[in-house]
Amino acid sequence: MQTDQLSAVESLNGESMTTVDSFSTVMQTLCEIRREITTKLLNKEKVPEKLVTSMENIKNAIEAKMNPKHSITLALDTGMEMQFNIRDELAGLEKDLKFLQYVQSGFKSADSFLDFLASSHPKGKKYFYHEVAQLEYMLMRRVTDGLDVFITDWDGTYKTYCCNYRTSVQPAYSAYWLSLFAKKCAPMSAVLTAGPLRDFGILDLIAVPAEKSGVIFGGSWGREWLIKGKRMVNKSYFCAASEIQLHDLATKLSDMIYAKPEYHRFLFTGSGFQKKVDRVTIGVQTVKNDVSEEEINAFLDSVNQVVQELDPNSEIFVQHKERLDIEIILKTTTQGTWSKAEGIKYLLDMLEMPASNRSIWICGDTVSDLPMVQYAIQENRAGTIVTFVTPPAEVMQFLMETARPDGYCIVGCPEVIHVAMARVLSKCGVHAT
């Protein structure tokens, strides 16, 4: 952590954050602070007071800037103003500061910290503790018998959803517990996300010290993984010219966005602009519905024009529109599309860990996470346990029909997973709660 970064945070106030870039810089500094805190804790070292103070300064600056609805107004480089809902960013800071009080107490005020996390549950604390107990019981049985593989989705599962991807920084407390769980309970622990690894991706947002924690991180639906500091990429089923075509697409879409000031907001809406191994994803709406339909439709028309110019006969790309984003995906030489199941298989093949005789815990929150569950159950139903955070009806139906009745748990927020893991760690003799 650079000294000048901490110095900048020391003088931070609400007036310092007037632009999107300045706010993003603050959140990236926060990410590095959290990563250093996590590293200190894993090394059983004292957390320097200056790091705690820096987090308090960031929290105070955000509170000074926001309105009563947890929204802040920031300017783009064009001068256009955008509203950002920063409820999640603020909540994450509050959780970490409570966690650091717990750490500074010598891990003696666990009930107070856990009760604070319980307030995150959308249905209330009673549901939180009930779900924690259920998940803890299922997970403890699996860990006692032996848990070989733990794979979790990120946004909405292990990390709460955030309005803006670039400021969705992982709290230190959950990074610490994830790192401990990987070390003590699951020899192969991995995070698998749809976003890219870098530029701008999951590795830019985590408080886990990736190369030291034992947690493996995967991006682009598992087409790319960071394993022992090396990026491994699967480019199977692509045509020879696919990489060039995807690069051209990303360049032209980026040029189109920068050429029109009214489109600059889409660089910072939801997931933002992401170039992955096999596709370009652009966020068009936030979870709070901050973008009008007129703006979205005009932008999508321009996206279609770019795609049509590069691929007039629809031979190269296929478009997939969801409520929050649009994906322009490279067509493959096969009929199927790459899913997270292929991502898991690719990872386990590289690690020479056949899934057929491995016990696996899968965590997710959407239909896109179902292929992971299908793959694990197909390979070893008896050894698979599953946790989903507020899943849609399609996922619930699948679990009821396919998973073992005692092999899955449904929870209302990521914090339930965090606390259940921490309690299992405590039962395994690790000081977590």
Helices and strands as residue ranges (DSSP letters): H 3-10, G 14-16, H 20-42, H 49-65, E 71-75, E 81-85, H 87-104, H 110-118, H 125-145, E 149-152, G 165-167, H 172-184, E 188-192, G 202-204, H 210-213, E 215-219, G 220-222, E 224-227, E 230-233, H 242-259, G 261-267, E 273-275, E 279-283, H 293-310, E 317-321, E 325-330, H 340-350, G 355-357, E 360-364, G 367-369, H 370-380, G 381-383, E 384-389, H 393-402, E 408-411, H 414-427
